[in-house]
């Protein structure tokens, strides 16, 4: 069986990254990234990172149909990327936890960094 061990920039094992020792864990991580790879889902995630939003607010702000937004929200909630809270007749969505916020913010920082060509 293949085993994966990732290390941080200082080449010291990171306790959270050291968990990537099994194919199952890597597969689950790949599934999460694949789920977030959809442009509409990513737009929804970015929208709720700013503040909790209702389904209708998300749909209106992204110019998407409410059924489409509801479909994406179900998938994101099932994957524990988003959490929901019912308030009266509306359901509000937000990032499930700070891990999701950090992943997205780190990736945004990454794409804003200057590109350096690798010379082999």
Chimera marker file (.cmm) of the C-alpha trace (Angstrom):
<marker_set name="trace">
<marker id="1" x="0.000" y="0.000" z="0.000" r="1" g="1" b="0" radius="0.5"/>
<marker id="2" x="1.238" y="3.484" z="-0.816" r="1" g="1" b="0" radius="0.5"/>
<marker id="3" x="1.794" y="5.843" z="2.043" r="1" g="1" b="0" radius="0.5"/>
<marker id="4" x="2.017" y="9.600" z="1.844" r="1" g="1" b="0" radius="0.5"/>
<marker id="5" x="3.812" y="11.791" z="4.294" r="1" g="1" b="0" radius="0.5"/>
<marker id="6" x="3.845" y="15.494" z="3.665" r="1" g="1" b="0" radius="0.5"/>
<marker id="7" x="6.120" y="17.895" z="5.494" r="1" g="1" b="0" radius="0.5"/>
<marker id="8" x="5.960" y="21.632" z="5.979" r="1" g="1" b="0" radius="0.5"/>
<marker id="9" x="8.335" y="24.182" z="4.479" r="1" g="1" b="0" radius="0.5"/>
<marker id="10" x="10.858" y="23.588" z="7.273" r="1" g="1" b="0" radius="0.5"/>
<marker id="11" x="10.896" y="19.870" z="6.374" r="1" g="1" b="0" radius="0.5"/>
<marker id="12" x="9.534" y="19.000" z="9.810" r="1" g="1" b="0" radius="0.5"/>
<marker id="13" x="6.526" y="16.696" z="9.962" r="1" g="1" b="0" radius="0.5"/>
<marker id="14" x="3.304" y="18.583" z="10.545" r="1" g="1" b="0" radius="0.5"/>
<marker id="15" x="0.886" y="16.764" z="12.834" r="1" g="1" b="0" radius="0.5"/>
<marker id="16" x="-2.139" y="17.527" z="10.638" r="1" g="1" b="0" radius="0.5"/>
<marker id="17" x="-0.342" y="16.790" z="7.379" r="1" g="1" b="0" radius="0.5"/>
<marker id="18" x="1.154" y="13.605" z="8.772" r="1" g="1" b="0" radius="0.5"/>
<marker id="19" x="-2.380" y="12.208" z="8.742" r="1" g="1" b="0" radius="0.5"/>
<marker id="20" x="-2.095" y="11.904" z="4.965" r="1" g="1" b="0" radius="0.5"/>
<marker id="21" x="-0.678" y="8.425" z="5.319" r="1" g="1" b="0" radius="0.5"/>
<marker id="22" x="-3.430" y="6.436" z="3.680" r="1" g="1" b="0" radius="0.5"/>
<marker id="23" x="-5.011" y="6.251" z="0.264" r="1" g="1" b="0" radius="0.5"/>
<marker id="24" x="-8.412" y="6.681" z="1.930" r="1" g="1" b="0" radius="0.5"/>
<marker id="25" x="-7.427" y="10.005" z="3.479" r="1" g="1" b="0" radius="0.5"/>
<marker id="26" x="-5.906" y="11.260" z="0.237" r="1" g="1" b="0" radius="0.5"/>
<marker id="27" x="-9.018" y="10.158" z="-1.630" r="1" g="1" b="0" radius="0.5"/>
<marker id="28" x="-11.291" y="12.007" z="0.807" r="1" g="1" b="0" radius="0.5"/>
<marker id="29" x="-9.169" y="15.138" z="0.455" r="1" g="1" b="0" radius="0.5"/>
<marker id="30" x="-9.314" y="14.866" z="-3.342" r="1" g="1" b="0" radius="0.5"/>
<marker id="31" x="-13.102" y="14.558" z="-3.148" r="1" g="1" b="0" radius="0.5"/>
<marker id="32" x="-13.300" y="17.781" z="-1.122" r="1" g="1" b="0" radius="0.5"/>
<marker id="33" x="-11.133" y="19.673" z="-3.590" r="1" g="1" b="0" radius="0.5"/>
<marker id="34" x="-13.129" y="18.255" z="-6.498" r="1" g="1" b="0" radius="0.5"/>
<marker id="35" x="-16.341" y="19.456" z="-4.866" r="1" g="1" b="0" radius="0.5"/>
<marker id="36" x="-14.867" y="22.944" z="-4.453" r="1" g="1" b="0" radius="0.5"/>
<marker id="37" x="-13.562" y="22.944" z="-8.043" r="1" g="1" b="0" radius="0.5"/>
<marker id="38" x="-16.996" y="23.799" z="-9.431" r="1" g="1" b="0" radius="0.5"/>
<marker id="39" x="-17.044" y="27.557" z="-10.153" r="1" g="1" b="0" radius="0.5"/>
<marker id="40" x="-20.563" y="28.094" z="-8.810" r="1" g="1" b="0" radius="0.5"/>
<marker id="41" x="-19.812" y="26.192" z="-5.609" r="1" g="1" b="0" radius="0.5"/>
<marker id="42" x="-16.638" y="28.178" z="-5.109" r="1" g="1" b="0" radius="0.5"/>
<marker id="43" x="-18.562" y="31.434" z="-5.656" r="1" g="1" b="0" radius="0.5"/>
<marker id="44" x="-21.083" y="30.297" z="-3.037" r="1" g="1" b="0" radius="0.5"/>
<marker id="45" x="-18.297" y="29.489" z="-0.567" r="1" g="1" b="0" radius="0.5"/>
<marker id="46" x="-16.665" y="32.878" z="-1.147" r="1" g="1" b="0" radius="0.5"/>
<marker id="47" x="-20.018" y="34.610" z="-0.641" r="1" g="1" b="0" radius="0.5"/>
<marker id="48" x="-20.706" y="32.971" z="2.709" r="1" g="1" b="0" radius="0.5"/>
<marker id="49" x="-17.152" y="33.597" z="3.930" r="1" g="1" b="0" radius="0.5"/>
<marker id="50" x="-18.065" y="37.289" z="4.073" r="1" g="1" b="0" radius="0.5"/>
<marker id="51" x="-21.156" y="36.739" z="6.236" r="1" g="1" b="0" radius="0.5"/>
<marker id="52" x="-23.929" y="34.257" z="6.872" r="1" g="1" b="0" radius="0.5"/>
<marker id="53" x="-26.366" y="34.350" z="3.967" r="1" g="1" b="0" radius="0.5"/>
<marker id="54" x="-29.806" y="32.996" z="3.230" r="1" g="1" b="0" radius="0.5"/>
<marker id="55" x="-30.423" y="30.823" z="0.193" r="1" g="1" b="0" radius="0.5"/>
<marker id="56" x="-32.367" y="33.608" z="-1.524" r="1" g="1" b="0" radius="0.5"/>
<marker id="57" x="-29.621" y="36.151" z="-0.769" r="1" g="1" b="0" radius="0.5"/>
<marker id="58" x="-26.948" y="33.845" z="-2.192" r="1" g="1" b="0" radius="0.5"/>
<marker id="59" x="-29.021" y="33.210" z="-5.325" r="1" g="1" b="0" radius="0.5"/>
<marker id="60" x="-29.685" y="36.918" z="-5.876" r="1" g="1" b="0" radius="0.5"/>
<marker id="61" x="-26.113" y="38.048" z="-5.238" r="1" g="1" b="0" radius="0.5"/>
<marker id="62" x="-24.695" y="35.456" z="-7.658" r="1" g="1" b="0" radius="0.5"/>
<marker id="63" x="-27.478" y="35.691" z="-10.274" r="1" g="1" b="0" radius="0.5"/>
<marker id="64" x="-28.189" y="31.969" z="-9.954" r="1" g="1" b="0" radius="0.5"/>
<marker id="65" x="-31.531" y="30.220" z="-9.652" r="1" g="1" b="0" radius="0.5"/>
<marker id="66" x="-32.612" y="29.290" z="-6.148" r="1" g="1" b="0" radius="0.5"/>
<marker id="67" x="-33.002" y="25.574" z="-7.028" r="1" g="1" b="0" radius="0.5"/>
<marker id="68" x="-29.433" y="25.508" z="-8.395" r="1" g="1" b="0" radius="0.5"/>
<marker id="69" x="-28.072" y="27.239" z="-5.292" r="1" g="1" b="0" radius="0.5"/>
<marker id="70" x="-30.019" y="24.854" z="-3.047" r="1" g="1" b="0" radius="0.5"/>
<marker id="71" x="-28.536" y="21.882" z="-4.901" r="1" g="1" b="0" radius="0.5"/>
<marker id="72" x="-24.974" y="23.170" z="-4.440" r="1" g="1" b="0" radius="0.5"/>
<marker id="73" x="-25.629" y="24.059" z="-0.795" r="1" g="1" b="0" radius="0.5"/>
<marker id="74" x="-26.835" y="20.517" z="-0.070" r="1" g="1" b="0" radius="0.5"/>
<marker id="75" x="-23.601" y="19.091" z="-1.471" r="1" g="1" b="0" radius="0.5"/>
<marker id="76" x="-21.401" y="21.587" z="0.377" r="1" g="1" b="0" radius="0.5"/>
<marker id="77" x="-23.218" y="20.977" z="3.644" r="1" g="1" b="0" radius="0.5"/>
<marker id="78" x="-23.027" y="17.190" z="3.247" r="1" g="1" b="0" radius="0.5"/>
<marker id="79" x="-19.251" y="17.534" z="2.795" r="1" g="1" b="0" radius="0.5"/>
<marker id="80" x="-19.065" y="19.684" z="5.965" r="1" g="1" b="0" radius="0.5"/>
<marker id="81" x="-17.748" y="22.649" z="3.987" r="1" g="1" b="0" radius="0.5"/>
<marker id="82" x="-20.758" y="24.763" z="4.961" r="1" g="1" b="0" radius="0.5"/>
<marker id="83" x="-23.084" y="24.719" z="7.943" r="1" g="1" b="0" radius="0.5"/>
<marker id="84" x="-26.696" y="25.828" z="8.045" r="1" g="1" b="0" radius="0.5"/>
<marker id="85" x="-28.991" y="27.349" z="10.629" r="1" g="1" b="0" radius="0.5"/>
<marker id="86" x="-32.752" y="27.704" z="10.316" r="1" g="1" b="0" radius="0.5"/>
<marker id="87" x="-34.218" y="31.020" z="11.446" r="1" g="1" b="0" radius="0.5"/>
<marker id="88" x="-37.939" y="31.070" z="11.019" r="1" g="1" b="0" radius="0.5"/>
<marker id="89" x="-38.703" y="30.258" z="7.409" r="1" g="1" b="0" radius="0.5"/>
<marker id="90" x="-35.178" y="30.924" z="6.136" r="1" g="1" b="0" radius="0.5"/>
<marker id="91" x="-32.001" y="28.872" z="6.257" r="1" g="1" b="0" radius="0.5"/>
<marker id="92" x="-28.701" y="30.707" z="6.601" r="1" g="1" b="0" radius="0.5"/>
<marker id="93" x="-25.362" y="29.286" z="5.481" r="1" g="1" b="0" radius="0.5"/>
<marker id="94" x="-21.795" y="29.976" z="6.595" r="1" g="1" b="0" radius="0.5"/>
<marker id="95" x="-18.399" y="28.288" z="6.436" r="1" g="1" b="0" radius="0.5"/>
<marker id="96" x="-18.473" y="25.166" z="8.594" r="1" g="1" b="0" radius="0.5"/>
<marker id="97" x="-15.387" y="26.227" z="10.534" r="1" g="1" b="0" radius="0.5"/>
<marker id="98" x="-12.175" y="28.218" z="10.365" r="1" g="1" b="0" radius="0.5"/>
<marker id="99" x="-10.393" y="25.402" z="8.502" r="1" g="1" b="0" radius="0.5"/>
<marker id="100" x="-12.506" y="26.075" z="5.418" r="1" g="1" b="0" radius="0.5"/>
<marker id="101" x="-11.903" y="29.818" z="5.701" r="1" g="1" b="0" radius="0.5"/>
<marker id="102" x="-8.136" y="29.275" z="6.025" r="1" g="1" b="0" radius="0.5"/>
<marker id="103" x="-7.955" y="26.934" z="3.019" r="1" g="1" b="0" radius="0.5"/>
<marker id="104" x="-9.789" y="29.407" z="0.787" r="1" g="1" b="0" radius="0.5"/>
<marker id="105" x="-7.886" y="32.446" z="2.076" r="1" g="1" b="0" radius="0.5"/>
<marker id="106" x="-4.539" y="30.644" z="1.682" r="1" g="1" b="0" radius="0.5"/>
<marker id="107" x="-5.382" y="29.690" z="-1.898" r="1" g="1" b="0" radius="0.5"/>
<marker id="108" x="-6.425" y="33.282" z="-2.678" r="1" g="1" b="0" radius="0.5"/>
<marker id="109" x="-3.098" y="34.473" z="-1.262" r="1" g="1" b="0" radius="0.5"/>
<marker id="110" x="-1.315" y="31.855" z="-3.335" r="1" g="1" b="0" radius="0.5"/>
<marker id="111" x="-2.842" y="33.001" z="-6.627" r="1" g="1" b="0" radius="0.5"/>
<marker id="112" x="-2.051" y="36.636" z="-5.796" r="1" g="1" b="0" radius="0.5"/>
<marker id="113" x="1.651" y="35.867" z="-5.327" r="1" g="1" b="0" radius="0.5"/>
<marker id="114" x="4.004" y="36.639" z="-8.204" r="1" g="1" b="0" radius="0.5"/>
<marker id="115" x="4.665" y="33.681" z="-10.464" r="1" g="1" b="0" radius="0.5"/>
<marker id="116" x="8.208" y="32.356" z="-10.451" r="1" g="1" b="0" radius="0.5"/>
<marker id="117" x="9.274" y="30.116" z="-13.282" r="1" g="1" b="0" radius="0.5"/>
<marker id="118" x="10.926" y="26.909" z="-12.215" r="1" g="1" b="0" radius="0.5"/>
<marker id="119" x="14.188" y="26.363" z="-14.040" r="1" g="1" b="0" radius="0.5"/>
<marker id="120" x="15.298" y="22.767" z="-14.144" r="1" g="1" b="0" radius="0.5"/>
<link id1="1" id2="2" r="1" g="1" b="0" radius="0.2"/>
<link id1="2" id2="3" r="1" g="1" b="0" radius="0.2"/>
<link id1="3" id2="4" r="1" g="1" b="0" radius="0.2"/>
<link id1="4" id2="5" r="1" g="1" b="0" radius="0.2"/>
<link id1="5" id2="6" r="1" g="1" b="0" radius="0.2"/>
<link id1="6" id2="7" r="1" g="1" b="0" radius="0.2"/>
<link id1="7" id2="8" r="1" g="1" b="0" radius="0.2"/>
<link id1="8" id2="9" r="1" g="1" b="0" radius="0.2"/>
<link id1="9" id2="10" r="1" g="1" b="0" radius="0.2"/>
<link id1="10" id2="11" r="1" g="1" b="0" radius="0.2"/>
<link id1="11" id2="12" r="1" g="1" b="0" radius="0.2"/>
<link id1="12" id2="13" r="1" g="1" b="0" radius="0.2"/>
<link id1="13" id2="14" r="1" g="1" b="0" radius="0.2"/>
<link id1="14" id2="15" r="1" g="1" b="0" radius="0.2"/>
<link id1="15" id2="16" r="1" g="1" b="0" radius="0.2"/>
<link id1="16" id2="17" r="1" g="1" b="0" radius="0.2"/>
<link id1="17" id2="18" r="1" g="1" b="0" radius="0.2"/>
<link id1="18" id2="19" r="1" g="1" b="0" radius="0.2"/>
<link id1="19" id2="20" r="1" g="1" b="0" radius="0.2"/>
<link id1="20" id2="21" r="1" g="1" b="0" radius="0.2"/>
<link id1="21" id2="22" r="1" g="1" b="0" radius="0.2"/>
<link id1="22" id2="23" r="1" g="1" b="0" radius="0.2"/>
<link id1="23" id2="24" r="1" g="1" b="0" radius="0.2"/>
<link id1="24" id2="25" r="1" g="1" b="0" radius="0.2"/>
<link id1="25" id2="26" r="1" g="1" b="0" radius="0.2"/>
<link id1="26" id2="27" r="1" g="1" b="0" radius="0.2"/>
<link id1="27" id2="28" r="1" g="1" b="0" radius="0.2"/>
<link id1="28" id2="29" r="1" g="1" b="0" radius="0.2"/>
<link id1="29" id2="30" r="1" g="1" b="0" radius="0.2"/>
<link id1="30" id2="31" r="1" g="1" b="0" radius="0.2"/>
<link id1="31" id2="32" r="1" g="1" b="0" radius="0.2"/>
<link id1="32" id2="33" r="1" g="1" b="0" radius="0.2"/>
<link id1="33" id2="34" r="1" g="1" b="0" radius="0.2"/>
<link id1="34" id2="35" r="1" g="1" b="0" radius="0.2"/>
<link id1="35" id2="36" r="1" g="1" b="0" radius="0.2"/>
<link id1="36" id2="37" r="1" g="1" b="0" radius="0.2"/>
<link id1="37" id2="38" r="1" g="1" b="0" radius="0.2"/>
<link id1="38" id2="39" r="1" g="1" b="0" radius="0.2"/>
<link id1="39" id2="40" r="1" g="1" b="0" radius="0.2"/>
<link id1="40" id2="41" r="1" g="1" b="0" radius="0.2"/>
<link id1="41" id2="42" r="1" g="1" b="0" radius="0.2"/>
<link id1="42" id2="43" r="1" g="1" b="0" radius="0.2"/>
<link id1="43" id2="44" r="1" g="1" b="0" radius="0.2"/>
<link id1="44" id2="45" r="1" g="1" b="0" radius="0.2"/>
<link id1="45" id2="46" r="1" g="1" b="0" radius="0.2"/>
<link id1="46" id2="47" r="1" g="1" b="0" radius="0.2"/>
<link id1="47" id2="48" r="1" g="1" b="0" radius="0.2"/>
<link id1="48" id2="49" r="1" g="1" b="0" radius="0.2"/>
<link id1="49" id2="50" r="1" g="1" b="0" radius="0.2"/>
<link id1="50" id2="51" r="1" g="1" b="0" radius="0.2"/>
<link id1="51" id2="52" r="1" g="1" b="0" radius="0.2"/>
<link id1="52" id2="53" r="1" g="1" b="0" radius="0.2"/>
<link id1="53" id2="54" r="1" g="1" b="0" radius="0.2"/>
<link id1="54" id2="55" r="1" g="1" b="0" radius="0.2"/>
<link id1="55" id2="56" r="1" g="1" b="0" radius="0.2"/>
<link id1="56" id2="57" r="1" g="1" b="0" radius="0.2"/>
<link id1="57" id2="58" r="1" g="1" b="0" radius="0.2"/>
<link id1="58" id2="59" r="1" g="1" b="0" radius="0.2"/>
<link id1="59" id2="60" r="1" g="1" b="0" radius="0.2"/>
<link id1="60" id2="61" r="1" g="1" b="0" radius="0.2"/>
<link id1="61" id2="62" r="1" g="1" b="0" radius="0.2"/>
<link id1="62" id2="63" r="1" g="1" b="0" radius="0.2"/>
<link id1="63" id2="64" r="1" g="1" b="0" radius="0.2"/>
<link id1="64" id2="65" r="1" g="1" b="0" radius="0.2"/>
<link id1="65" id2="66" r="1" g="1" b="0" radius="0.2"/>
<link id1="66" id2="67" r="1" g="1" b="0" radius="0.2"/>
<link id1="67" id2="68" r="1" g="1" b="0" radius="0.2"/>
<link id1="68" id2="69" r="1" g="1" b="0" radius="0.2"/>
<link id1="69" id2="70" r="1" g="1" b="0" radius="0.2"/>
<link id1="70" id2="71" r="1" g="1" b="0" radius="0.2"/>
<link id1="71" id2="72" r="1" g="1" b="0" radius="0.2"/>
<link id1="72" id2="73" r="1" g="1" b="0" radius="0.2"/>
<link id1="73" id2="74" r="1" g="1" b="0" radius="0.2"/>
<link id1="74" id2="75" r="1" g="1" b="0" radius="0.2"/>
<link id1="75" id2="76" r="1" g="1" b="0" radius="0.2"/>
<link id1="76" id2="77" r="1" g="1" b="0" radius="0.2"/>
<link id1="77" id2="78" r="1" g="1" b="0" radius="0.2"/>
<link id1="78" id2="79" r="1" g="1" b="0" radius="0.2"/>
<link id1="79" id2="80" r="1" g="1" b="0" radius="0.2"/>
<link id1="80" id2="81" r="1" g="1" b="0" radius="0.2"/>
<link id1="81" id2="82" r="1" g="1" b="0" radius="0.2"/>
<link id1="82" id2="83" r="1" g="1" b="0" radius="0.2"/>
<link id1="83" id2="84" r="1" g="1" b="0" radius="0.2"/>
<link id1="84" id2="85" r="1" g="1" b="0" radius="0.2"/>
<link id1="85" id2="86" r="1" g="1" b="0" radius="0.2"/>
<link id1="86" id2="87" r="1" g="1" b="0" radius="0.2"/>
<link id1="87" id2="88" r="1" g="1" b="0" radius="0.2"/>
<link id1="88" id2="89" r="1" g="1" b="0" radius="0.2"/>
<link id1="89" id2="90" r="1" g="1" b="0" radius="0.2"/>
<link id1="90" id2="91" r="1" g="1" b="0" radius="0.2"/>
<link id1="91" id2="92" r="1" g="1" b="0" radius="0.2"/>
<link id1="92" id2="93" r="1" g="1" b="0" radius="0.2"/>
<link id1="93" id2="94" r="1" g="1" b="0" radius="0.2"/>
<link id1="94" id2="95" r="1" g="1" b="0" radius="0.2"/>
<link id1="95" id2="96" r="1" g="1" b="0" radius="0.2"/>
<link id1="96" id2="97" r="1" g="1" b="0" radius="0.2"/>
<link id1="97" id2="98" r="1" g="1" b="0" radius="0.2"/>
<link id1="98" id2="99" r="1" g="1" b="0" radius="0.2"/>
<link id1="99" id2="100" r="1" g="1" b="0" radius="0.2"/>
<link id1="100" id2="101" r="1" g="1" b="0" radius="0.2"/>
<link id1="101" id2="102" r="1" g="1" b="0" radius="0.2"/>
<link id1="102" id2="103" r="1" g="1" b="0" radius="0.2"/>
<link id1="103" id2="104" r="1" g="1" b="0" radius="0.2"/>
<link id1="104" id2="105" r="1" g="1" b="0" radius="0.2"/>
<link id1="105" id2="106" r="1" g="1" b="0" radius="0.2"/>
<link id1="106" id2="107" r="1" g="1" b="0" radius="0.2"/>
<link id1="107" id2="108" r="1" g="1" b="0" radius="0.2"/>
<link id1="108" id2="109" r="1" g="1" b="0" radius="0.2"/>
<link id1="109" id2="110" r="1" g="1" b="0" radius="0.2"/>
<link id1="110" id2="111" r="1" g="1" b="0" radius="0.2"/>
<link id1="111" id2="112" r="1" g="1" b="0" radius="0.2"/>
<link id1="112" id2="113" r="1" g="1" b="0" radius="0.2"/>
<link id1="113" id2="114" r="1" g="1" b="0" radius="0.2"/>
<link id1="114" id2="115" r="1" g="1" b="0" radius="0.2"/>
<link id1="115" id2="116" r="1" g="1" b="0" radius="0.2"/>
<link id1="116" id2="117" r="1" g="1" b="0" radius="0.2"/>
<link id1="117" id2="118" r="1" g="1" b="0" radius="0.2"/>
<link id1="118" id2="119" r="1" g="1" b="0" radius="0.2"/>
<link id1="119" id2="120" r="1" g="1" b="0" radius="0.2"/>
</marker_set>
